[in-house]
């Protein structure tokens, strides 16, 4: 008999349940006083609602019911509110103010052992209300609610997506290029954004129609970060191109929230693009310096209800009760991030020497890193270095155990965790390739014709699966941890996907490259919360990026497998 709760689910015992009840009651009473009415939505939702043109931060739980309908456990309440507004509240006029406390359910692949799959979401939705006053009032209400929950000091990172959307619309770029830019924003891959806006290096997309001035403005806008002066910097970038939409409203929201909540730490940050892609105006995320992920987020989503056949202005926010309680429990911790030494995940192996060199050239004390012996944490006066395998670095940073780190692009893609890629360090260059045993091409083609699939051995199942899916080829993945070249030699698989720098190992085992998957170099990346609550990370990223550009590294040179 298995008496353990399923992974990502847990019991809540009386002491914690009592505190949850206290917070929920206090917050919902606050929302009620402000005229928001309670709603409840079903645990199960039609998959069509979940897929209504939005990007979710994690996959919903899916299953078929006895009638053959594809259903999902609700991954988010805002989607259900949009569906409700388009159906049950379709004829309602005037402001519709709704509040809720609901459980949400999200399947998680990356870091599945550490991420809860059931969470409690507390939030507000304001339907049929437009204008910056509503946006400012919602941010203020969220801050007031977090105070009631004893969440402690927080940083509100806010921006507006309106100028970015205007720049993309007027850029002349193809739909493929514009979608690629938005995807880079949503996944916080600002190295890829740099490549996409550097039109000379964007060979894989049609960029013939993109006006360079707009591409440059996109890149510059998403790097804007600061106080009230950041709004004017964004205006300087976008106004000459006629794309300063939403900036007046952003300035007014910033001022209003500052006046209502003078203790709040407000950060204008145009890199804040939530994984949800339905926002049309103001967007914001709230971070605690004690946690590695956002407490909550929100914004204006005027176009989303149109996807359900009921176009109306709308804005809202939600926060995680569990995250807020986690922040409250950390109050007074002696080693609060931002007040302690910076923690950097440094990779072992082939990337180690170049990573240490890059950090040293950035002005950091790297004494002890070259020969750490058996030490896993090297302490200096300003920095603690955590020595990890490259494949583990994303997990440490995403969880907040390290503030930032260095690893290859391949490790970031394979881990698929939420981090912000800030700089291409231009060392550790290698290629991911598909290879097969020389002279077996016809046999592999015949097998695919007969069976409809080929077997592919790799250490990197996520990267491999995505590559063959893009190619429209059915691949049965064989996960190995080493000596991948043995798979075709022994008949375990027909092909392999592996890293190569020089191709020497492949040639020595009579393997030939039949396709390229991707190129990989070392990346500097950061935890999203730490990035927005610790200015040292931005400074370090800028220095590392400038040094890497000036060093003119050959991206495929250096080192052999």
C-alpha angles and dihedrals in degrees: 000000000000109000096173119108115244116273111281094019127093147172120256113219125211100268094052093039090054091054091046089052092049093051094044093049094047093047095045091049088054092050091047091054088055091056101261116143125215123252136178125205129197121270090229124057134181111263089232089066093050091049095048096131100294136116117230126205092232138012119271122233106262133195142148120249125218090273093056096252117144108235136180133203104243110273093182137010099218091069090055092048089054090051091047092049091052093051120019095026098035094117096043115116130197125028117338110201116188134178132186149173108205140159115242128196128211130175112222127197102177112069089356093167094058104038121082115235095199120055138164115241121199116190156138134233123196110197123189090017122116136170137073091275090068092047092051092046091053093051090048091050091051091052091048090050092050090052090054088052092052091237091156126214115358138181120222111208109196140171141141126256092206098093093046091051090048092050092050093046093052097037096090089230124147120258088251093056094045092048091048090053092050091047090052089051094048092049093043091236101149092166088063089045089055090052093047093050093044091078094190091064098044100092098148096063134056103254098156092113098044113111107226092222090061093045090051091048092052090054094045094045094054090053093056112115133156143072130310089315089065090069090057090047089054089049091052090054099044108028097074087057094048092248105114092115115150097014095107089052091047091053091050093048091050093051094045094050090046090054095046096042107025091169092059120108104227120192123186103214121167091192088074101108109150121223085246105083100196097093118116105176135001115022127182141175127195121217135188117212087226099058134060098222136046121281090214146326143206148157147153118312105176095158100048098080089054088066086064093048098259111093110201137143113261142169136175150143141219135194134195115249090206093052092049092050089048090054091047091052091055096055112130095015107160094224100048112167111256090030096059135054118298113260115217125186108222119195124235123219129029095356095049102089095045092045091053090047092051092049092048092051088051088063100259124138106248098174110145096021097096093060109017095157108200094336114121096187120048113195125205131169094270107015139045112207117207110202111215142155110271091242090056097047094086092053093052092049097042091052092048094245085121125027096217139346153177129250139131123287087243092062091051093050093046095048094046095198129148108268133131116247106214111168142016104225091195098222133101090047118184141145131239108221141176111234136179137184111281113262096018099099095103093047091050091049091050092049091051090049092052101038104024095231144064129214116241123189120206148142088227110062097164094052091042095048091050093049096052091042090056089050092049093238122138107231128183105211119221108196114215130170100210147353091044090171089071093069097076092036092058099035094250090125139359096226140017135211111211145143121268131179101174104004091235096126091049093051093047089057095045093250123145129203113243101171142010118234105182144317120247134199132166117285133200109219139169145205108264094231095045091048091058098041101040118055092194091077094058091049092049092047092051092049094047092048093050092047092049092051093049093047091061094210118195101240094215098037129097132050134021130234 
